[in-house]
């Protein structure tokens, strides 16, 4: 459902980003999240505690980007 209220329209940059990211398959973000957890585990096993924590925190943003991507695909953009 498109938003026809001119007070709530997206800017040019947001529209361009949404148009490009909508082309990505949704599972890209899921695999990126799983990969970040795997890399984090590997780093933890190698004794790089701080780097492992840093990389491990990427999982949630990847999943949120996936949700955003799915919403843009389903609802569309302005």
C-alpha positions as CSV (number, residue, x, y, z in Angstrom):
1,X,0.0,0.0,0.0
2,X,1.6,3.3,-1.1
3,X,1.6,6.3,1.1
4,X,0.0,9.2,-0.8
5,X,0.4,11.7,2.0
6,X,3.0,14.3,0.7
7,X,4.0,15.1,4.3
8,X,5.2,11.5,4.8
9,X,7.1,10.9,1.5
10,X,10.6,9.6,1.4
11,X,13.5,11.6,0.3
12,X,15.5,11.0,-2.9
13,X,18.3,9.1,-1.2
14,X,16.0,6.8,0.8
15,X,14.0,6.0,-2.3
16,X,17.1,5.2,-4.3
17,X,18.5,3.0,-1.5
18,X,15.2,1.1,-1.1
19,X,14.9,0.6,-4.8
20,X,18.4,-1.0,-4.9
21,X,18.1,-3.1,-1.7
22,X,14.7,-4.5,-2.7
23,X,16.6,-6.3,-5.5
24,X,18.6,-8.3,-2.9
25,X,17.2,-11.7,-1.9
26,X,16.0,-11.7,1.7
27,X,18.2,-14.7,2.6
28,X,21.4,-12.6,2.0
29,X,20.8,-10.9,5.3
30,X,20.0,-14.2,7.1
31,X,23.3,-15.8,5.8
32,X,25.2,-12.6,6.7
33,X,23.9,-12.9,10.3
34,X,24.8,-16.6,10.6
35,X,28.2,-15.9,9.1
36,X,28.9,-13.1,11.6
37,X,28.0,-15.5,14.5
38,X,30.3,-18.2,13.0
39,X,33.2,-15.7,12.6
40,X,32.6,-14.5,16.1
41,X,32.8,-18.1,17.4
42,X,36.0,-18.7,15.5
43,X,37.5,-15.5,16.8
44,X,36.5,-16.4,20.3
45,X,38.2,-19.8,19.9
46,X,41.3,-18.1,18.7
47,X,41.4,-16.0,21.9
48,X,40.4,-12.7,20.3
49,X,37.7,-11.8,22.8
50,X,37.1,-8.2,21.9
51,X,37.1,-8.7,18.2
52,X,34.7,-11.7,18.6
53,X,32.3,-9.6,20.6
54,X,32.4,-6.8,18.0
55,X,31.7,-9.1,15.1
56,X,29.1,-11.1,17.0
57,X,27.1,-7.9,17.5
58,X,26.6,-7.6,13.7
59,X,24.1,-10.4,13.7
60,X,21.2,-8.3,15.0
61,X,21.7,-5.4,12.6
62,X,21.9,-7.9,9.6
63,X,18.6,-9.4,10.7
64,X,17.0,-5.9,11.1
65,X,18.2,-5.0,7.6
66,X,16.6,-8.2,6.4
67,X,13.3,-7.2,8.0
68,X,13.5,-3.7,6.5
69,X,14.3,-5.3,3.1
70,X,11.2,-7.5,3.4
71,X,9.0,-4.6,4.3
72,X,10.2,-2.6,1.4
73,X,9.5,-5.6,-1.0
74,X,6.0,-6.2,0.4
75,X,4.8,-2.6,1.0
76,X,7.0,-1.0,-1.7
77,X,8.4,2.5,-1.4
78,X,7.0,5.9,-2.4
